[in-house]
Amino acid sequence: MLTNMRKASQHWLGKIILSVVFVFLIAGVAIFGVEEFFRAGSTSSVATVGKTSISAEAVRSAYQNQLQRYQSQTRRSLTPDQARALGIDRQVLAQLVSEASLDQQTATLGLSIPDAAVLRAIREEKSFQGANGQFDPALFFQTLQRAGINETTFVREQRAVAARLQLAEAVASDLHVPEALREAVHRYTTERRAVAAVMLPPSVVGAIPAPTDEALKAYYDENKYAFRAAETRAVNLLVLDPQAMAKPDAVSQEDIAKRYEADKAKYGTPERRTIQQIVFPDEASAEAARKTIEANEAPFEAVAAQNGADAKNLTLGTLTKAELFDKPVADAAFALPKDTVSQPVKGRFGTVLLRVTAIEPETLKPLADVQADIAKTIALERATDGIEAAHDAIEDARANTKPLADIAKERNLPLVSSASMSAQGIDAEGKLVEGIPDRDTTLAALFRAEVGGDNEALRTKSGGYVWYDVTNIDRAHDKPFDSVRDEVAARWKTAETERLLAAKAKELTDRLDKGETLEAVAQSAGLTVETVSDIARNQPKGDLTADVVNRIFATPVDKSASAEAGERRAVFKVTAATMPAYVSGSPADAAIAKRFEAALADDVLGEYIGEVQKSVGITVNQTAFRRAIGGEY
């Protein structure tokens, strides 16, 4: 783990990678659960770690970077509420606090990274090396520019990251997984059990008498949450989508033909040629060699060898004309008949003779086959170009209090309307409401809005917009008993069956514990005994569900127990528990050690970071923190 961390620190993304590691390391440190940790201060900084301040700008920048990385990975946008629900704000602050704590600790311990070490790390970074394998200053500065980091900041961060890693390695390197832990893991993963079991179906409890009204009412009162109506909303959504606005039928044949001619490469494959080349120092020697080949005095390959060309490098490859960046060579090669030698060609790297050994003709789909796709492409481009103008026009209409339904009708746009929709987008009939773009984002916005609210249009992933109005809110509420009486009766019967089944199972297990055989107990209940062996932990087998298996592993050998198995209940007796002998130093033992080394190092390092944070002292200005990440909440 530490080796990988050390490698990660040697390139410009090292800080990001290390920061992510630290986020997970401090997950177990209850810095956010300590009441004194969050106390507002009078300073403008977001947090103070010992004598080090964390500025609002540092928090804002780190938060935005983390947000962008998450959205890029998940390919969906996040609202501020969603980001907070995921804990991204706290992760970022925890990251910055950890970095500041360790920076202060490295300074206290006198750990520092010399300039020579930082310079060597930069020069050895592959991202900054050119084609010759040497450090390329231009590439270095271009890379930093793309990352939005200046040289001074980059070097300072590299030095700080390297110092943190040096400290982390001193704390958590060369940790050994204790043998007791390795043996416990071996026992846990390799133990296998065998049981004798019977499965009790609901029928063993007999017919369930009809409940009294008092019993149903009591069950209803005890389980009102199960009969609660979720909040629903009446909504209208106006969708402005480039795909819906696109009118392929309005694209003229002339425009389709022009686009076809301009983009022919998209509708086929260009001609490819296998090209051989011999490079000469001047035109005269190239001409002499050409005449030798034409006179059949020596073949092309022999002439190449005479001029010091390696037979392995004689062929440039099978290339398109566009792939040959040397234009004179490309023009000559693609004008040359197969198996003939060219006139001397003055290229960028000298005078050459060319020979084409194979030709793959170009392929091209006829216009008739692709015109529908071209029309769709052109129509979508035009719709996308006009999306902002349409947006502004709709905003103007909204400003004049025109209803969404009227705007949709005037502009021939789709209107999604539902008189009763749940937060999952389900209507009153239990059907999915169709036509809602970017469902997760849009539904979340709908259930944050209020009736008559002035809602901002949502931008969709396709480049369009969604306007929405909430016209009514039916808040979550308990359904009256009379309206759900049948449902209450059904749930009561299920619960009563489960209760009686559990009681029957206990009766049978009590008899087993008193010494009766499982066969005798099963026969008295009209059931069949099933023997199951080689049961692995956490893995269902046959009629034994995962819950039953977990109960089996929690029951001592020669003891009985029962567990739910869907609608049935399993009554079992554990007959055996076996496991292979633990052999210290075996390949399996080594694999366990390797698997737990990283976790052990992370735990130790996490504990160390927690102690460092306690020793240096941390305060956080909550108001400044909320303001830095973009809003009060």
N, C-alpha and C positions, 0 to 999 in steps of 0.2 A: 504493500500500500504506500509506504513512504517513498519507495523508489519511483513509483508512478507519480507521486506528488512532486518529487524533486524534478522529474522530467517535465511535468506540466509547467513548473515555474520557469522553464527556460525559454518560453516563447510568449508572445504578446497576449495570448489568451490565458496565461498562467494565473493571473489574478482572478479571472472569472472562475476557472476550474477550482482553485483553492477556496474561493468564497463559497461555492456550492458545497464543497466538502465540509467547511466549517458550519454551514447552516444545518446540516444533518448531525454534526457532532454535538452542537449545543442544543439539539432538540430535547434532550433529557435534562438540561439545566433549567431550573424553574425561575429564570430571571423575570419572566412575565407574570409569574404567580406571586412574586414577593411584592407586598403592597408598597413597601418603601421605595421600590425600584422606580415606579412611575410617580414622581412628584414634580409638579410644575415648578420651574425656576424662573428667576427674573431675567435671565440672560436671553439673548436672541438665538443662541445655539440650540440645536435639537436635543443633544445629549452631551454630557460631560463624563469622561472616563478618566478618573484620577485628575491629572492636570491637562488632559487632552480634550479639546472640544470637537464635536462633530457638527459641521455646519449644515444649515438647511439645504444649501446647494448640493452638498455631497449626498445627502439623503435623497433629494429630488432626482439627481442624476442616476444614482444606484437603483432607485425605485423604477424609473422609466426604462432603464436598461433591462432590469429583471422582468418587467412587464412585457417588453418587446420580445425577449427570448421565449417567455412562456407562450405568448400568442403565436410566435413563429413555429414553435414545436407543436402546439395543439391545432394550429390553423383555424383559430376562431378568436374573435375579439372579446374582450372582457369589459364589463361595466365596472365602475369603481366599487359597487357593492359586491360584485362577484370576486374581484381581486381581494377585497378585505375578507370575504368568506373563506378564500383559499389561504389566507394568512400571508400573502405576499408582502404586505407592508411590514409585518412583524419579522418576517424572514430577513428582509433587507436591513432593518434596524439591528437585528441580532448579528448579522454579518458585520456591519460596520462597528458595532460595539466589540465584537470578538477581535477584529483586526486592530482596533485602537488599543485594546487591552494587551494583546500580544506585542504590539509595537512598543508600548510602554515597558513591558517586561523585558524585551530584548535590549532596550536602552539601559534598564536597571542592571541587567546582567553583563552589560558591556559587549553584547554580540553585535558585530558589524560585518558587512560584506565589502571587501576592498574593491576599488575601481577596476583593478585588473580582472577580478573574477566576474564582475558584471559585464565588462567589455568582452571577455572571452565567451560568456554565455550568449551574448548578442551575436557575435561573429560566428558562433557554431550553430545558431538556429537556422534550420533548413529553410524556413519561410523567408529569410533574408539573403539567401544565396542564389546566385545566377546559374545559368546553364553549365558554367565551368566549375561549379561547386565552391566558388569563392564568395565571400561576403560582398554584396552589391549595395553600396550606399544609396543609390537611387531607389532600388527596390525597398530598402529599409524605410526610407522616408515616405514612399508611396503607400506602404502597408500601414504605417502610423496614421497617415492622412485619412485612409479609408476607415480606420477605426476611430477617428476623431481624437487622437492623442498626440500631443506634441512630444518632442524628444526628451525634454527635461522631465515631464510628468512620467513618461514611460520608464526612463532610467530610475527615477525615484521609486516608482512602484515595483520595478524589478528588484531593486535592492531590498525594499521592505518585505516583499514576498519571500525572497531567498532567506532573509533573516528569520522570518516566521517558520519556514520549513526547517531551518537549522535547529531552532528551538524545539519544534515538533519532533524531529528525529531524535534529539537528545532525550526527550521525555518518553517516547513510545517505540523506539527501535529495539530490536533484539528481544522482543517479548516472546515467551514460550507458553504455549497452551498447556496448562497443568494436566498431568496424566489422569487425575480424578475426573476432570471435565471431559477428557477424551473418552474415558471408559463409560461415563454416564451417557454421553451422546451415542456411543456404540450400543449400549443396552437399549436405549430408547428407540433407535432406528432399526435394530435387527431382531428385537423380540417378536416372537410369533405365538399366537394363542389358539387353543382349540376349545370348542364349546359343544354342549348338547343343548338344543333349544327347541321350543315349541312356539308357534305363532298363534296368538289369540285373535280371532276375527271379532268384529263387533257383535256377531250373532250369538256369541257365548253368553252375553248378558241378558238375552231374551228380549221380549218386546218392551219398549219404554212406554209406561202409562202416559196418557195425555196430561199435560201440566195444568194446574189451576191458574186462574187469572192472577191470583196473588203471587204465585211462583214466577209467572212471566213478568209481572210488574216489578218484583224484587230483582229479577235478573236484569231487567232493563235498567233499573236505577243503579245497579252495581257496574254496568258496562255501557253507560251512555256514550262513551267515546267511540264505541263500535258502530253506533247508529247516528253519528254526527254527519250533517250535510256539509260538504266542503264549500268554500266560498266560490261563487260563480259571478261572472260579469257579462253584461250586454255590451258588445263592442262593435265598432266599425273601423275597418282598416282600408285605406286607399293605397294601392301598391303602384309605384312608378318603377317599372323594371325594363331595362333595355331589351331584354328578350321579348317581352310582351309588346313593346313599342315598335319593334322591328317589323317592317313590311316588305318581305322578299318579293311579293308580286309587283311592287312599285318600282323595282329595279329594272331598268331598260336592258334590252339585249345588247345594245351598243356598249353600255357600261360593263356588262358581264364579259363581253369579248375583249375589251381593253384590259380588264383585270386579268383575264386568262393569259393574254400575251405578256403582260408584265410579270406574272408569277408562274410562268410555265414550269419552273424548277420544282414548285410545290406539287405538281400533278404528274410527276414521273421521276425517273432517275436519269441524271446526265450521263453522257458517254464517258467511259473509263478506259484508260489505256495502260498497259504494262510497258514501261519505258526503261531502256538501258542508256547509259551515258558514259563517255570517256572524256576526261578533261585534259586539255593540252595547254602548253604555256603560250602558244601564239597561233595565229591563223595558218601560217605556212606549214607548221608541223601537222596541224589538223587536216589540211588539204592533202598532204602527202600520205597520211594514214588512210584517208578516205579512198584515194586512188589505189592504194595497196589492197584494200578490201574489195573495191569494185573490180579489180583485175584478178580476183580470186587468188592472190599471192599469199594471203593470210586471212583467217576468219576474224570476225569482230572481237571475239574473246581473246585471241592471241595478240592482236594489236593492243588491246587493253592491258594485257599482262606485260607487254614490252614497254608500255608507258607507266608501269608501276601501279596499275589499278588492281585492287584486291577483287577477286572474282565474287566474293560475298557482297561487296558494295557496288557491283556493276549495275544492278537493277535499282532504280529509284522507288519502285513499287507500282501498284495498280491504282492510278490516280485519276481524278477528274481534272479538267483544265483549271478550275478555280483553285485546286489544291496545289498547283505549281505556282509559287509566288514569283518565280523568275519569268516575267512576261515573254521575252524573246524565246526562251526555251519552251514555254507552254505553246506559243503560236506555232513554232516549228514542229513540235512533237505531234500536235493535233492536226497538222496538215500533211503529215507523213504517211504514205501507204505502209501497210503491215510488212515487216521483214525487210525493209529497205533502210539504207543508211542516209542520214541527212547531209546536207552541205554543212560546212563549219558554221556554228552559231555562236555569236558573241554574247555570253551570259554574264551574270553578275560576278561569277567566280572564275571566269576564264572562258576560253574558246572550247566548245564541246562538239562532239559528234553524237548523234542520237540514233537509236533504233527502237522501233515499236514491235514487240513480240506478240502482243495480243490486244484485241479491241473488243470491248463490251459495248454494243450500240446503246444509245439512249432509248428510254421508254417514255411514252407520253400518253396519258389518258385523253381521249377526244373530248372536245368542249361539251358535247351532248351529255357525257357521263358526269361532268362535274359542275354544270351550270347551276343546278339547284343549290349546291353547297356554296358556290361563289355568290349567288344572289343572297343567301342567308348571311354570309360574311359581310357583304357590302351594307345590307340593311341594318345589321347589328352595329356596324361602325357609325352609320348615320344616326341611329337611335342614341348611341352613346354620346356622340358629339352634341346632340340636342337635349341631353338629359338635364343639364344645368338650367337651360332656358325654360324647360318645362317645370323644373323645380321652383324657379322664381315666380312663374305664372301661378302655380298652385299656392305658393306662399302669399301672394297678393290676394288671391281669392279667400284664403283662410283669414287674412287680416280683415277682410270685409265680412267676416262671420258667415261665409257661405258654407253650408253643410257638406260633409265629405261625399255624401250620396249624390248631391247635385254636381259637384266637381267631377266625380267619376263619370257621370252621365254625359256632361258637356265634352269631356276630353276622351271619352271612350276608353276609360281605364278600368281595370278590375277592382271591384269593391268586395272585400271579405266582411261579411256581417254575421253575427251570431247573437241570439237573444239570451243565451245562457251558456257560457263557456268556462270550463275549469282551468286551473293553472297549467294543466297538461295539454290544453287545447282540445278537450273533449266536450261535445255539445250535450244537450239535455237527453238525446236519444242514445248516448253512449258512442257516437261516431266521432272520428277524428275530423276536426275542422280543416278543410283543405285550403290551400292557397296562401298560407302564412309563410312568408320568407324568413330565413334565419330564425327558426322557431324558438330556440333557447333564448336568444337575445330579445326577440320581439315579445314573447310571452312574459318574460321577466319584466319588461318595461310596462306592459299592459297591467300587470298586477302590482305595479308601484304607483300607477297614475290614479287620479281621483276624478270623479264625475265633474265635467265642465272645466277640467284643467287645461291650461295652455301647454300642450305637449310639443316638444321639439321633434322634428322628423328624424327617423332612424336611418342611417346609411347602411345599405345592404352589401353583402360580399360581392354581388354581381355588379355593383356600381350604381344601383338605383336608390330609391327612398321609400319609406313607409310612414304615412301619417296615420294617427290613430286617435279615436275618441272613445272614452268610456261613458256610456249613457246610463248605466245602472249597475249597482253593486249589491249583490245578495250575500251578506256576510255569512261566514260559517256559523252554524247553529245546530242545536240538538233537534232531531226530528221528533215530533210528538209520538207518544207510545202508540196511539191508535193507527197512525199512518205506517208504522213498521211492525205491527203485531205479528204478521206472518214471518217476517225476517227474524224477529226475536224468538218466535217459537222454534224456527229451524236451528238457530244458534244454541238455544237452550237444549234442544234434543241432542245436538252434537256434543255439547259440554257434558250433559248427563251421561251419554254413552261413554265418553272418555273417562268420566269419574268412576262409573261402574266397572269399566274395563280395567282401570288401574287398581280398583279394589279386588277384582277377581285375580289379577296378577299377583297382588300382595298375598292373597289367600294361598295361591299355589306356591309362591316362594317360601312362605312360612312353613308349609308342609314339607318342602324340600329341606329346609334348615333343620326340621325335626327328625330327618333321617329317611323319609320316603324317597323312593327312586323316581327319577323324572319320567320313566316309562309308566309307572303306576299312576302318577299324577296326571300325565297326559291321557291315559286310557280312561280315567274317571271323567275327564272333560271332553272325551271324544276327539282328541287331537293326536297328531303324529309327531314323533320325535325326529329331529333332524340333527345330524352330526356335521359340524363344520370345522375344518382344521386350516392351518397355515393362514390365520387371519393377521393381517398387518395393520399397524396403528394408523388411524385416520383414513383408511381405505375401505369403502363398503364392499361387501362380498355376498352374492346371492340375495337372499331376502333380508340380510342384515344391513341396515342403512348405516351411514357414517355415525349417527347419534348412538345407535346400538353398539357399534364397534368401540366407540369411545367409552361407553359404559362398561363394556367387557373388559377393557384395559384398566378400568378403575376398580374392578372387582377382584378380590384375592382368589387364588386357585382353590378349587373345591367349595367355593361359595356361590350362592345364587343371587340373581337380581333380575329386574325387568326394565324395559325402556320402550318408548314409543317407536313404532315403525310404520309411519304413515297412518292409515286408518286402523291398523292392527297394533298389537303390542307383543313384544318378544319377551318370553320368560326363558332364562338360560342358566346353565351351570357351567362355570369355567372348569374344564377338565385338565388342561395342561398349559404350561407357559415355557417356551424353549427359546434359546438364543445361542449363537455360536460363541465359542470362548473368545475373550478379548486377548489380543496378542499385541503387546506394546512394540512399536517400531515396524509393524506390518504395513503393506501398501495402503490398506483401508485405514489404519490408524494415522498414517501420514496424510491421507486425504482429509481426514477430520481436522487434523492440526492446521493444515493449510487453509481450510475453509473458515476456521475460527480465529486465525491470526489477525486478519483485518478487523474483525469485530472487536477483538480484545484491545487492539491498538486504538481503535476509535473510542472505546469506552474509557481507556486510561487518559487519552488526550482530551476527551470531553470533560472528565473530572478535573483535569489540570486547568482547563480553560475556565471552568466554573470557579475554582479556587482563586485564580488570577483575578477574575472579575470581582469577587468578594473582597479581595485584599486591596485593590486599587480604588474601589468605590465607584458607583455608577448612579447618575441621576438623569432623568429624561423629562424634558418639557413637553407634556402631552399636546398642549395647544400648538406649539411650534412644529411638533411632529405631524399633527393632522394637517396643518397648513402646508407643510413641505410636500406632502403627497397628494395635495389637491383637493382639500375640502374638509369641512367640519362634519363630524358624525358622532 
